[in-house]
Amino acid sequence: MTGTNDNRPDFRQMIEDSKRHDFNMVLVYKFDRFSRNKYEATKHKKTLKDNGVRVVSVTEYMPDSPEAIILESVLEGYAEYYSAELSQKVKRGMNETRLKGNFTGGFIMYGYKVVNHKLVIDEEQAEVVRFIYEQYAQGIFVKDIIKSLTERGIYNRGKKFANNTVYNILRNEKYSGVYRFNGEVFTNIYPQIVPIDIYKIVRQKCELNKYGKRSVEVVYLLRNKIKCGYCGSTINAECGTAKNGQKVRYYKCLGRKHKNGCTKSQVRKEILEKYVLDNVIEQMSKPKTVEKVAEYLLQVQENRINQNSALANLIKEKRQTENAINNIMDVIEQGRQSLTIVKRMRELESKLTDIEKRLAIEKSKTAFRLTKEQIIEYYKTALEKEPLLLINQFIKEIQLYDDKMIIIYNTPNPINLDESQVFSFYDKNVKMPYTTQSKKHYGLKDFRLVMRLQ
């Protein structure tokens, strides 16, 4: 245990035992073995001296004279200095190691291996990590992910994956290529295994499930997807018991539960989930509907590319920087050169390099465009998935009223649309049992399935 403090059980026991006067000497190899903190050393030596005990160093002779006081103080101060300097060197060395992108030692995370002091991706394990993230992002429970891995013969150190192991993998930011230490961010140590968009989705889901918001017994397909159309509060999953003892599951407005004045009726789980699934599948199975959606999205995509203000601003900024560099070059060619001009020239060249990098990134965004066939395929593929996966891939949000609902759909990347752009493609008059609070049934009249693209 470190000698820089007295938080050592046996050391404290020795100080306590000295009160019994069972011994009159403490032998140490060197004084720095007693303590490397001169203040604590002085305090504890005083306690021992009061109890009739001397501290004697085997290798450092102390004469029985006043000079021993100065010599012992020098040795104690040097021991503390040595410890502090060593700590500083170790920390500086570790930081240099991190700056170089080298592995600093310790536990090697699943998905990585060390080659020439650097962490590299273990492709076989990395595929497992990506599978875990992709499955969880689609709404698959951890226990089902583990079951799937076990069925495929994939184990961790010869054993079945444990729940905590999978959760630790899902919560570890290093898989996105980011490592944080003492407030600093390093992106050159852990190679990225999980795409950043998948990591963000998983991180958000982990935060939502942090405080036990998920039932392990029953799957609520629309959990975290519904908001009250009247007060804007989240509509949560609830469970109650009927008079006959049967459990009743439903969705209820959190605002009404907290008595904020909202009068939104609660909705039976089975009825609402079936209604949403049936209508989504019915409408998105119609070729005309999907065709119309694809054409609309293509138009929006084209408008976004043509109105790319970020790209236009970067082109303008590059032109201005190039003009500034040319002006300075004219001054230099005239023989008017100074340290200030040279410094300014270097700043502009560095700025131009940065602009060109950002320009290349922005151009790459517009270079990739989804085709009509790809958009149609996106929605067709979603319809073939299991109910939970279908909901997670298709639906971003549902705004629920007593007589209608607005379904906000996810769109295929890289199309990313504003909430203000609304596309309505279906109107239908429907009546159905709606509430469990009384025998009265609420009809969904003039139901509009609205596609608000984001």
Buried (B, 14 or more C-beta within 10 A) or exposed (E): EEBBEBEEEEBEEBBEEBEEEEBEEBEBEEBBBBBBBBEBBBEBBEBBEEBEBEBBBEEBEBEEEEEEEEBBEEBBEBBBEEBEEEEEEEEEEBBEBBEEBBBBEEEEBBBBBEEEEBBEBBEEBBBBBBBBBBBBBBBBBBEEBBBBBEEEEBEBEEEEBEEEBBBEBBEBBBBBBBBEEEEEEBEEBBBBBBBEEBBEBBBEBEEEBEEEEBEEEEBBBBBBBBBBBBBEBBBBBBEEEEEEEEEBBBBBBBBBBEEEEBEBBBBBBEBBBBBBBEBBBEBBEEEEBBEBBBEBBBEBBEEBEEEBEEBEEBBEBBEEBEEBBEEBEEBEEEEEEEEEEEEBBEEBEEBBEEBEEBBEEBEEBBEEEBEEEEBBBBBEEBBEBEBBBBBBBBBBBBBBBBEBBBBBBBBBEEBEBEEEEEBEBBEEEEEEEBBBEEEEEBBBEEBBBBBBBB
